[in-house]
């Protein structure tokens, strides 16, 4: 089940960068924490407004952003 509805983009918030449920917690910030080795539990402790489904949404969003067609020149 997709969690992407948890990701919001508002030009008036965080410079239009993708955030989680309009909380002003950017997708990039959570991705940076995960990349640095933080566990889901640690992130949820540090950001009590977040839910486990928010982290799943961040990962789904990132996966979809990195999936792009490969164009080949003949």
PyMOL Python script that loads the backbone (N, CA, C, O; Angstrom):
from pymol import cmd

cmd.read_pdbstr("""\
ATOM      1  N   UNK A   1       0.835  -1.183   0.000  1.00  0.00           N
ATOM      2  CA  UNK A   1       0.000   0.000   0.000  1.00  0.00           C
ATOM      3  C   UNK A   1       0.881   1.247   0.000  1.00  0.00           C
ATOM      4  O   UNK A   1       1.816   1.361   0.792  1.00  0.00           O
ATOM      5  N   UNK A   2       0.575   2.159  -0.880  1.00  0.00           N
ATOM      6  CA  UNK A   2       1.373   3.372  -1.020  1.00  0.00           C
ATOM      7  C   UNK A   2       1.160   4.313   0.171  1.00  0.00           C
ATOM      8  O   UNK A   2       0.054   4.455   0.693  1.00  0.00           O
ATOM      9  N   UNK A   3       2.242   4.936   0.568  1.00  0.00           N
ATOM     10  CA  UNK A   3       2.207   5.926   1.654  1.00  0.00           C
ATOM     11  C   UNK A   3       2.497   7.333   1.134  1.00  0.00           C
ATOM     12  O   UNK A   3       2.683   8.262   1.920  1.00  0.00           O
ATOM     13  N   UNK A   4       2.535   7.488  -0.174  1.00  0.00           N
ATOM     14  CA  UNK A   4       2.961   8.762  -0.756  1.00  0.00           C
ATOM     15  C   UNK A   4       2.067   9.942  -0.395  1.00  0.00           C
ATOM     16  O   UNK A   4       2.504  11.088  -0.498  1.00  0.00           O
ATOM     17  N   UNK A   5       0.835   9.695   0.022  1.00  0.00           N
ATOM     18  CA  UNK A   5      -0.030  10.814   0.392  1.00  0.00           C
ATOM     19  C   UNK A   5       0.503  11.550   1.613  1.00  0.00           C
ATOM     20  O   UNK A   5       0.062  12.660   1.911  1.00  0.00           O
ATOM     21  N   UNK A   6       1.440  10.946   2.316  1.00  0.00           N
ATOM     22  CA  UNK A   6       2.051  11.579   3.489  1.00  0.00           C
ATOM     23  C   UNK A   6       3.089  12.633   3.097  1.00  0.00           C
ATOM     24  O   UNK A   6       3.483  13.457   3.921  1.00  0.00           O
ATOM     25  N   UNK A   7       3.522  12.602   1.851  1.00  0.00           N
ATOM     26  CA  UNK A   7       4.517  13.560   1.377  1.00  0.00           C
ATOM     27  C   UNK A   7       3.783  14.755   0.776  1.00  0.00           C
ATOM     28  O   UNK A   7       2.941  14.604  -0.108  1.00  0.00           O
ATOM     29  N   UNK A   8       4.116  15.939   1.271  1.00  0.00           N
ATOM     30  CA  UNK A   8       3.460  17.157   0.805  1.00  0.00           C
ATOM     31  C   UNK A   8       4.498  18.116   0.222  1.00  0.00           C
ATOM     32  O   UNK A   8       5.657  18.139   0.635  1.00  0.00           O
ATOM     33  N   UNK A   9       4.048  18.896  -0.740  1.00  0.00           N
ATOM     34  CA  UNK A   9       4.892  19.931  -1.337  1.00  0.00           C
ATOM     35  C   UNK A   9       4.077  21.212  -1.366  1.00  0.00           C
ATOM     36  O   UNK A   9       3.015  21.284  -1.984  1.00  0.00           O
ATOM     37  N   UNK A  10       4.598  22.214  -0.685  1.00  0.00           N
ATOM     38  CA  UNK A  10       3.932  23.512  -0.612  1.00  0.00           C
ATOM     39  C   UNK A  10       4.978  24.586  -0.903  1.00  0.00           C
ATOM     40  O   UNK A  10       5.958  24.707  -0.167  1.00  0.00           O
ATOM     41  N   UNK A  11       4.782  25.366  -1.967  1.00  0.00           N
ATOM     42  CA  UNK A  11       5.768  26.396  -2.302  1.00  0.00           C
ATOM     43  C   UNK A  11       6.018  27.391  -1.164  1.00  0.00           C
ATOM     44  O   UNK A  11       7.062  28.043  -1.139  1.00  0.00           O
ATOM     45  N   UNK A  12       5.088  27.516  -0.234  1.00  0.00           N
ATOM     46  CA  UNK A  12       5.221  28.449   0.881  1.00  0.00           C
ATOM     47  C   UNK A  12       5.895  27.818   2.103  1.00  0.00           C
ATOM     48  O   UNK A  12       6.052  28.468   3.137  1.00  0.00           O
ATOM     49  N   UNK A  13       6.289  26.559   1.978  1.00  0.00           N
ATOM     50  CA  UNK A  13       6.864  25.851   3.130  1.00  0.00           C
ATOM     51  C   UNK A  13       8.180  25.190   2.723  1.00  0.00           C
ATOM     52  O   UNK A  13       8.235  24.454   1.737  1.00  0.00           O
ATOM     53  N   UNK A  14       9.213  25.452   3.471  1.00  0.00           N
ATOM     54  CA  UNK A  14      10.542  24.854   3.244  1.00  0.00           C
ATOM     55  C   UNK A  14      11.014  25.033   1.802  1.00  0.00           C
ATOM     56  O   UNK A  14      11.641  24.143   1.227  1.00  0.00           O
ATOM     57  N   UNK A  15      10.708  26.185   1.233  1.00  0.00           N
ATOM     58  CA  UNK A  15      11.169  26.475  -0.126  1.00  0.00           C
ATOM     59  C   UNK A  15      10.591  25.553  -1.181  1.00  0.00           C
ATOM     60  O   UNK A  15      11.181  25.391  -2.250  1.00  0.00           O
ATOM     61  N   UNK A  16       9.448  24.944  -0.900  1.00  0.00           N
ATOM     62  CA  UNK A  16       8.814  24.042  -1.857  1.00  0.00           C
ATOM     63  C   UNK A  16       9.391  22.640  -1.864  1.00  0.00           C
ATOM     64  O   UNK A  16       9.036  21.821  -2.712  1.00  0.00           O
ATOM     65  N   UNK A  17      10.276  22.362  -0.925  1.00  0.00           N
ATOM     66  CA  UNK A  17      10.866  21.018  -0.854  1.00  0.00           C
ATOM     67  C   UNK A  17       9.858  20.038  -0.258  1.00  0.00           C
ATOM     68  O   UNK A  17       9.029  20.425   0.566  1.00  0.00           O
ATOM     69  N   UNK A  18       9.927  18.772  -0.670  1.00  0.00           N
ATOM     70  CA  UNK A  18       8.999  17.764  -0.139  1.00  0.00           C
ATOM     71  C   UNK A  18       9.152  17.613   1.376  1.00  0.00           C
ATOM     72  O   UNK A  18      10.262  17.482   1.893  1.00  0.00           O
ATOM     73  N   UNK A  19       8.023  17.634   2.067  1.00  0.00           N
ATOM     74  CA  UNK A  19       7.976  17.489   3.519  1.00  0.00           C
ATOM     75  C   UNK A  19       7.052  16.342   3.888  1.00  0.00           C
ATOM     76  O   UNK A  19       6.367  15.778   3.035  1.00  0.00           O
ATOM     77  N   UNK A  20       7.043  16.012   5.152  1.00  0.00           N
ATOM     78  CA  UNK A  20       6.188  14.953   5.660  1.00  0.00           C
ATOM     79  C   UNK A  20       4.967  15.580   6.313  1.00  0.00           C
ATOM     80  O   UNK A  20       5.088  16.312   7.295  1.00  0.00           O
ATOM     81  N   UNK A  21       3.811  15.299   5.777  1.00  0.00           N
ATOM     82  CA  UNK A  21       2.516  15.736   6.313  1.00  0.00           C
ATOM     83  C   UNK A  21       2.489  17.214   6.708  1.00  0.00           C
ATOM     84  O   UNK A  21       1.876  17.579   7.711  1.00  0.00           O
ATOM     85  N   UNK A  22       3.139  18.042   5.939  1.00  0.00           N
ATOM     86  CA  UNK A  22       3.173  19.492   6.183  1.00  0.00           C
ATOM     87  C   UNK A  22       3.744  19.849   7.559  1.00  0.00           C
ATOM     88  O   UNK A  22       3.417  20.897   8.116  1.00  0.00           O
ATOM     89  N   UNK A  23       4.589  18.986   8.097  1.00  0.00           N
ATOM     90  CA  UNK A  23       5.165  19.215   9.429  1.00  0.00           C
ATOM     91  C   UNK A  23       6.444  20.039   9.408  1.00  0.00           C
ATOM     92  O   UNK A  23       7.027  20.296  10.462  1.00  0.00           O
ATOM     93  N   UNK A  24       6.889  20.455   8.230  1.00  0.00           N
ATOM     94  CA  UNK A  24       8.164  21.151   8.076  1.00  0.00           C
ATOM     95  C   UNK A  24       9.351  20.253   8.427  1.00  0.00           C
ATOM     96  O   UNK A  24      10.423  20.731   8.796  1.00  0.00           O
ATOM     97  N   UNK A  25       9.141  18.972   8.308  1.00  0.00           N
ATOM     98  CA  UNK A  25      10.233  18.000   8.393  1.00  0.00           C
ATOM     99  C   UNK A  25      10.437  17.517   6.972  1.00  0.00           C
ATOM    100  O   UNK A  25       9.581  16.842   6.401  1.00  0.00           O
ATOM    101  N   UNK A  26      11.595  17.874   6.402  1.00  0.00           N
ATOM    102  CA  UNK A  26      11.836  17.579   4.990  1.00  0.00           C
ATOM    103  C   UNK A  26      12.159  16.098   4.781  1.00  0.00           C
ATOM    104  O   UNK A  26      12.750  15.437   5.634  1.00  0.00           O
ATOM    105  N   UNK A  27      11.749  15.610   3.619  1.00  0.00           N
ATOM    106  CA  UNK A  27      12.075  14.244   3.208  1.00  0.00           C
ATOM    107  C   UNK A  27      13.585  14.051   3.257  1.00  0.00           C
ATOM    108  O   UNK A  27      14.067  13.027   3.740  1.00  0.00           O
ATOM    109  N   UNK A  28      14.328  15.029   2.762  1.00  0.00           N
ATOM    110  CA  UNK A  28      15.786  14.938   2.724  1.00  0.00           C
ATOM    111  C   UNK A  28      16.387  14.759   4.114  1.00  0.00           C
ATOM    112  O   UNK A  28      17.355  14.018   4.283  1.00  0.00           O
ATOM    113  N   UNK A  29      15.822  15.428   5.100  1.00  0.00           N
ATOM    114  CA  UNK A  29      16.353  15.317   6.459  1.00  0.00           C
ATOM    115  C   UNK A  29      16.240  13.887   6.981  1.00  0.00           C
ATOM    116  O   UNK A  29      17.169  13.372   7.604  1.00  0.00           O
ATOM    117  N   UNK A  30      15.111  13.254   6.726  1.00  0.00           N
ATOM    118  CA  UNK A  30      14.925  11.871   7.173  1.00  0.00           C
ATOM    119  C   UNK A  30      15.830  10.946   6.375  1.00  0.00           C
ATOM    120  O   UNK A  30      16.417  10.022   6.939  1.00  0.00           O
ATOM    121  N   UNK A  31      15.954  11.177   5.070  1.00  0.00           N
ATOM    122  CA  UNK A  31      16.862  10.360   4.258  1.00  0.00           C
ATOM    123  C   UNK A  31      18.305  10.495   4.733  1.00  0.00           C
ATOM    124  O   UNK A  31      19.036   9.506   4.796  1.00  0.00           O
ATOM    125  N   UNK A  32      18.713  11.710   5.066  1.00  0.00           N
ATOM    126  CA  UNK A  32      20.074  11.923   5.576  1.00  0.00           C
ATOM    127  C   UNK A  32      20.307  11.144   6.869  1.00  0.00           C
ATOM    128  O   UNK A  32      21.369  10.552   7.059  1.00  0.00           O
ATOM    129  N   UNK A  33      19.319  11.147   7.747  1.00  0.00           N
ATOM    130  CA  UNK A  33      19.449  10.395   9.003  1.00  0.00           C
ATOM    131  C   UNK A  33      19.581   8.894   8.735  1.00  0.00           C
ATOM    132  O   UNK A  33      20.421   8.217   9.329  1.00  0.00           O
ATOM    133  N   UNK A  34      18.742   8.391   7.837  1.00  0.00           N
ATOM    134  CA  UNK A  34      18.817   6.962   7.498  1.00  0.00           C
ATOM    135  C   UNK A  34      20.167   6.624   6.867  1.00  0.00           C
ATOM    136  O   UNK A  34      20.769   5.599   7.189  1.00  0.00           O
ATOM    137  N   UNK A  35      20.633   7.479   5.976  1.00  0.00           N
ATOM    138  CA  UNK A  35      21.924   7.247   5.316  1.00  0.00           C
ATOM    139  C   UNK A  35      23.077   7.279   6.312  1.00  0.00           C
ATOM    140  O   UNK A  35      24.088   6.606   6.112  1.00  0.00           O
ATOM    141  N   UNK A  36      22.934   8.057   7.383  1.00  0.00           N
ATOM    142  CA  UNK A  36      23.972   8.146   8.407  1.00  0.00           C
ATOM    143  C   UNK A  36      23.919   6.968   9.385  1.00  0.00           C
ATOM    144  O   UNK A  36      24.762   6.851  10.273  1.00  0.00           O
ATOM    145  N   UNK A  37      22.917   6.097   9.211  1.00  0.00           N
ATOM    146  CA  UNK A  37      22.850   4.914  10.053  1.00  0.00           C
ATOM    147  C   UNK A  37      21.842   4.966  11.176  1.00  0.00           C
ATOM    148  O   UNK A  37      21.773   4.041  11.984  1.00  0.00           O
ATOM    149  N   UNK A  38      21.058   6.025  11.246  1.00  0.00           N
ATOM    150  CA  UNK A  38      20.035   6.109  12.293  1.00  0.00           C
ATOM    151  C   UNK A  38      18.951   5.061  12.035  1.00  0.00           C
ATOM    152  O   UNK A  38      18.558   4.830  10.891  1.00  0.00           O
ATOM    153  N   UNK A  39      18.487   4.448  13.082  1.00  0.00           N
ATOM    154  CA  UNK A  39      17.407   3.465  12.943  1.00  0.00           C
ATOM    155  C   UNK A  39      16.064   4.185  12.920  1.00  0.00           C
ATOM    156  O   UNK A  39      15.961   5.347  13.314  1.00  0.00           O
ATOM    157  N   UNK A  40      15.050   3.486  12.456  1.00  0.00           N
ATOM    158  CA  UNK A  40      13.698   4.061  12.474  1.00  0.00           C
ATOM    159  C   UNK A  40      13.319   4.477  13.888  1.00  0.00           C
ATOM    160  O   UNK A  40      12.732   5.539  14.094  1.00  0.00           O
ATOM    161  N   UNK A  41      13.652   3.643  14.852  1.00  0.00           N
ATOM    162  CA  UNK A  41      13.311   3.930  16.248  1.00  0.00           C
ATOM    163  C   UNK A  41      13.985   5.204  16.737  1.00  0.00           C
ATOM    164  O   UNK A  41      13.367   6.008  17.434  1.00  0.00           O
ATOM    165  N   UNK A  42      15.251   5.388  16.373  1.00  0.00           N
ATOM    166  CA  UNK A  42      15.971   6.603  16.779  1.00  0.00           C
ATOM    167  C   UNK A  42      15.331   7.847  16.159  1.00  0.00           C
ATOM    168  O   UNK A  42      15.189   8.875  16.822  1.00  0.00           O
ATOM    169  N   UNK A  43      14.951   7.748  14.899  1.00  0.00           N
ATOM    170  CA  UNK A  43      14.325   8.889  14.223  1.00  0.00           C
ATOM    171  C   UNK A  43      12.991   9.215  14.879  1.00  0.00           C
ATOM    172  O   UNK A  43      12.674  10.384  15.102  1.00  0.00           O
ATOM    173  N   UNK A  44      12.219   8.197  15.183  1.00  0.00           N
ATOM    174  CA  UNK A  44      10.917   8.422  15.811  1.00  0.00           C
ATOM    175  C   UNK A  44      11.060   9.006  17.210  1.00  0.00           C
ATOM    176  O   UNK A  44      10.211   9.783  17.646  1.00  0.00           O
ATOM    177  N   UNK A  45      12.122   8.643  17.911  1.00  0.00           N
ATOM    178  CA  UNK A  45      12.376   9.232  19.233  1.00  0.00           C
ATOM    179  C   UNK A  45      12.758  10.703  19.112  1.00  0.00           C
ATOM    180  O   UNK A  45      12.313  11.537  19.901  1.00  0.00           O
ATOM    181  N   UNK A  46      13.596  11.014  18.107  1.00  0.00           N
ATOM    182  CA  UNK A  46      14.063  12.388  17.923  1.00  0.00           C
ATOM    183  C   UNK A  46      12.987  13.311  17.350  1.00  0.00           C
ATOM    184  O   UNK A  46      13.010  14.519  17.583  1.00  0.00           O
ATOM    185  N   UNK A  47      12.053  12.741  16.607  1.00  0.00           N
ATOM    186  CA  UNK A  47      10.973  13.512  15.978  1.00  0.00           C
ATOM    187  C   UNK A  47       9.639  12.905  16.391  1.00  0.00           C
ATOM    188  O   UNK A  47       9.059  12.131  15.630  1.00  0.00           O
ATOM    189  N   UNK A  48       9.142  13.237  17.572  1.00  0.00           N
ATOM    190  CA  UNK A  48       7.937  12.591  18.101  1.00  0.00           C
ATOM    191  C   UNK A  48       6.679  12.808  17.266  1.00  0.00           C
ATOM    192  O   UNK A  48       5.710  12.066  17.427  1.00  0.00           O
ATOM    193  N   UNK A  49       6.666  13.796  16.383  1.00  0.00           N
ATOM    194  CA  UNK A  49       5.503  14.003  15.524  1.00  0.00           C
ATOM    195  C   UNK A  49       5.456  13.009  14.359  1.00  0.00           C
ATOM    196  O   UNK A  49       4.412  12.828  13.731  1.00  0.00           O
ATOM    197  N   UNK A  50       6.589  12.372  14.078  1.00  0.00           N
ATOM    198  CA  UNK A  50       6.638  11.400  12.984  1.00  0.00           C
ATOM    199  C   UNK A  50       6.052  10.067  13.410  1.00  0.00           C
ATOM    200  O   UNK A  50       6.032   9.718  14.590  1.00  0.00           O
ATOM    201  N   UNK A  51       5.575   9.334  12.415  1.00  0.00           N
ATOM    202  CA  UNK A  51       5.059   7.983  12.604  1.00  0.00           C
ATOM    203  C   UNK A  51       5.861   7.040  11.711  1.00  0.00           C
ATOM    204  O   UNK A  51       6.502   7.474  10.754  1.00  0.00           O
ATOM    205  N   UNK A  52       5.820   5.768  12.027  1.00  0.00           N
ATOM    206  CA  UNK A  52       6.567   4.782  11.238  1.00  0.00           C
ATOM    207  C   UNK A  52       6.162   4.840   9.769  1.00  0.00           C
ATOM    208  O   UNK A  52       7.007   4.663   8.892  1.00  0.00           O
ATOM    209  N   UNK A  53       4.912   5.081   9.493  1.00  0.00           N
ATOM    210  CA  UNK A  53       4.439   5.177   8.107  1.00  0.00           C
ATOM    211  C   UNK A  53       5.061   6.365   7.379  1.00  0.00           C
ATOM    212  O   UNK A  53       5.186   6.343   6.154  1.00  0.00           O
ATOM    213  N   UNK A  54       5.446   7.391   8.113  1.00  0.00           N
ATOM    214  CA  UNK A  54       6.119   8.539   7.490  1.00  0.00           C
ATOM    215  C   UNK A  54       7.481   8.135   6.954  1.00  0.00           C
ATOM    216  O   UNK A  54       7.875   8.567   5.871  1.00  0.00           O
ATOM    217  N   UNK A  55       8.190   7.327   7.690  1.00  0.00           N
ATOM    218  CA  UNK A  55       9.509   6.872   7.237  1.00  0.00           C
ATOM    219  C   UNK A  55       9.347   5.975   6.018  1.00  0.00           C
ATOM    220  O   UNK A  55      10.136   6.059   5.077  1.00  0.00           O
ATOM    221  N   UNK A  56       8.343   5.128   6.029  1.00  0.00           N
ATOM    222  CA  UNK A  56       8.064   4.291   4.854  1.00  0.00           C
ATOM    223  C   UNK A  56       7.746   5.172   3.646  1.00  0.00           C
ATOM    224  O   UNK A  56       8.164   4.870   2.529  1.00  0.00           O
ATOM    225  N   UNK A  57       7.013   6.252   3.866  1.00  0.00           N
ATOM    226  CA  UNK A  57       6.676   7.168   2.767  1.00  0.00           C
ATOM    227  C   UNK A  57       7.918   7.844   2.213  1.00  0.00           C
ATOM    228  O   UNK A  57       8.047   8.013   1.000  1.00  0.00           O
ATOM    229  N   UNK A  58       8.831   8.231   3.091  1.00  0.00           N
ATOM    230  CA  UNK A  58      10.088   8.850   2.657  1.00  0.00           C
ATOM    231  C   UNK A  58      10.867   7.897   1.764  1.00  0.00           C
ATOM    232  O   UNK A  58      11.371   8.298   0.716  1.00  0.00           O
ATOM    233  N   UNK A  59      10.966   6.647   2.171  1.00  0.00           N
ATOM    234  CA  UNK A  59      11.705   5.665   1.376  1.00  0.00           C
ATOM    235  C   UNK A  59      11.012   5.397   0.044  1.00  0.00           C
ATOM    236  O   UNK A  59      11.677   5.265  -0.983  1.00  0.00           O
ATOM    237  N   UNK A  60       9.698   5.317   0.053  1.00  0.00           N
ATOM    238  CA  UNK A  60       8.958   5.113  -1.189  1.00  0.00           C
ATOM    239  C   UNK A  60       9.151   6.301  -2.129  1.00  0.00           C
ATOM    240  O   UNK A  60       9.357   6.124  -3.330  1.00  0.00           O
ATOM    241  N   UNK A  61       9.084   7.510  -1.575  1.00  0.00           N
ATOM    242  CA  UNK A  61       9.272   8.719  -2.370  1.00  0.00           C
ATOM    243  C   UNK A  61      10.660   8.715  -3.007  1.00  0.00           C
ATOM    244  O   UNK A  61      10.799   8.994  -4.198  1.00  0.00           O
ATOM    245  N   UNK A  62      11.677   8.402  -2.224  1.00  0.00           N
ATOM    246  CA  UNK A  62      13.046   8.390  -2.735  1.00  0.00           C
ATOM    247  C   UNK A  62      13.223   7.320  -3.813  1.00  0.00           C
ATOM    248  O   UNK A  62      13.890   7.555  -4.821  1.00  0.00           O
ATOM    249  N   UNK A  63      12.634   6.164  -3.603  1.00  0.00           N
ATOM    250  CA  UNK A  63      12.742   5.091  -4.592  1.00  0.00           C
ATOM    251  C   UNK A  63      12.110   5.510  -5.912  1.00  0.00           C
ATOM    252  O   UNK A  63      12.663   5.254  -6.981  1.00  0.00           O
ATOM    253  N   UNK A  64      10.967   6.145  -5.835  1.00  0.00           N
ATOM    254  CA  UNK A  64      10.291   6.586  -7.068  1.00  0.00           C
ATOM    255  C   UNK A  64      11.055   7.709  -7.751  1.00  0.00           C
ATOM    256  O   UNK A  64      11.058   7.792  -8.979  1.00  0.00           O
ATOM    257  N   UNK A  65      11.695   8.563  -6.987  1.00  0.00           N
ATOM    258  CA  UNK A  65      12.466   9.654  -7.581  1.00  0.00           C
ATOM    259  C   UNK A  65      13.697   9.136  -8.313  1.00  0.00           C
ATOM    260  O   UNK A  65      14.142   9.740  -9.289  1.00  0.00           O
ATOM    261  N   UNK A  66      14.239   8.036  -7.852  1.00  0.00           N
ATOM    262  CA  UNK A  66      15.462   7.509  -8.472  1.00  0.00           C
ATOM    263  C   UNK A  66      15.163   6.603  -9.650  1.00  0.00           C
ATOM    264  O   UNK A  66      16.089   6.196 -10.352  1.00  0.00           O
ATOM    265  N   UNK A  67      13.907   6.274  -9.890  1.00  0.00           N
ATOM    266  CA  UNK A  67      13.524   5.417 -11.002  1.00  0.00           C
ATOM    267  C   UNK A  67      13.176   6.290 -12.195  1.00  0.00           C
ATOM    268  O   UNK A  67      12.137   6.950 -12.215  1.00  0.00           O
ATOM    269  N   UNK A  68      14.048   6.285 -13.178  1.00  0.00           N
ATOM    270  CA  UNK A  68      13.808   7.087 -14.377  1.00  0.00           C
ATOM    271  C   UNK A  68      14.162   6.254 -15.595  1.00  0.00           C
ATOM    272  O   UNK A  68      14.978   5.336 -15.513  1.00  0.00           O
ATOM    273  N   UNK A  69      13.556   6.570 -16.709  1.00  0.00           N
ATOM    274  CA  UNK A  69      13.844   5.784 -17.925  1.00  0.00           C
ATOM    275  C   UNK A  69      15.280   6.022 -18.402  1.00  0.00           C
ATOM    276  O   UNK A  69      15.846   7.104 -18.240  1.00  0.00           O
ATOM    277  N   UNK A  70      15.821   5.006 -18.973  1.00  0.00           N
ATOM    278  CA  UNK A  70      17.162   5.107 -19.565  1.00  0.00           C
ATOM    279  C   UNK A  70      16.975   5.371 -21.047  1.00  0.00           C
ATOM    280  O   UNK A  70      16.351   4.586 -21.760  1.00  0.00           O
ATOM    281  N   UNK A  71      17.509   6.458 -21.486  1.00  0.00           N
ATOM    282  CA  UNK A  71      17.417   6.817 -22.903  1.00  0.00           C
ATOM    283  C   UNK A  71      18.718   6.431 -23.587  1.00  0.00           C
ATOM    284  O   UNK A  71      19.808   6.750 -23.114  1.00  0.00           O
ATOM    285  N   UNK A  72      18.583   5.762 -24.673  1.00  0.00           N
ATOM    286  CA  UNK A  72      19.761   5.341 -25.439  1.00  0.00           C
ATOM    287  C   UNK A  72      19.759   6.048 -26.791  1.00  0.00           C
ATOM    288  O   UNK A  72      18.723   6.170 -27.444  1.00  0.00           O
ATOM    289  N   UNK A  73      20.913   6.501 -27.186  1.00  0.00           N
ATOM    290  CA  UNK A  73      21.052   7.132 -28.476  1.00  0.00           C
ATOM    291  C   UNK A  73      21.442   6.058 -29.475  1.00  0.00           C
ATOM    292  O   UNK A  73      22.391   5.306 -29.256  1.00  0.00           O
ATOM    293  N   UNK A  74      20.705   5.992 -30.569  1.00  0.00           N
ATOM    294  CA  UNK A  74      20.956   4.953 -31.584  1.00  0.00           C
ATOM    295  C   UNK A  74      22.149   5.287 -32.433  1.00  0.00           C
ATOM    296  O   UNK A  74      22.500   4.524 -33.333  1.00  0.00           O
TER     297      UNK A  74
END
""", "prot")
cmd.dss("prot")
cmd.show_as("cartoon", "prot")
cmd.util.cbc("prot")
cmd.orient("prot")
